[in-house]
Amino acid sequence: SGYLWRTYDLDALAETAPKLVADGFKAMKFRMGAEDSLAKELERMKVMREAVGPDIDIMLDINQGWNVNQAITVGRELVNYDLFWLEDPVQHQDYSGMARIADAIDTPIASGEYHYGIVPFRHMLEERSIDIVMADLLRAGGLTGWMKIAHMAEGYNLPIVSHLATEVMAHGVAAAPNGLTIEHMPWTFGMFTEEPKIEDGMMVLSDKPGLGIEFDEGALDRYAAS
């Protein structure tokens, strides 16, 4: 998830995405929502799909960049690109607007990373705003809060996915009966003695006690504050 940014032009997108496929990733997230025309948005999608081929799952993240009508218009045009999900197409508290989008297009809608605590997820679920629940470890209130949200989603027969904190959330997603995918974001890997292992596109859980990770004390010294 931490590679295909919205700032990448088409050439950078076409160059970087195949490298991730070569590294063994079978799913990847990229960003749209900043172009000034529908044609440019669709061209970006076309370049991405051609770069990775038909067998890679693509998650498209808009980061709340569209309005409801835009999301429906573009979303209908994107159906031929077989997206795994469309993430945060509009402002995250627009529950009814998100529900309109979910009803209007075939691509599953994922959202939730911007919400704090568990109550907003109840509103999203009751409004049928989303098809895939995404919860952030820190904003949810730690693993306990995250698992509560996972169980709420399970009650609505919906899957849950993680946001950031790969080294921790691998265990959360694995523990949830409705866990779907883990976001692989390498931002914090340097803080630990080992990186999460990936084999054949799948995250391999450590068999060490607890979360199976250890802080790299030497690396942490760089972040110390006096």
Secondary structure, 3 states (H helix, E strand, C coil): CCCECCCCCHHHHHHHHHHHHHCCCCEEEEECCCCCCHHHHHHHHHHHHHHHCCCCEEEEECCCCCCHHHHHHHHHHHHHHCCCEEECCCCCCCHHHHHHHHHHCCCCEEECCCCCCCHHHHHHHHCCCCCEEEEEHHHHCHHHHHHHHHHHHHHCCCCEEEECCHHHHHHHHHHCCCECCCCCCHHHHHHECCCCEEECCEEECCCCCCCCCCECHHHHHHHCCC
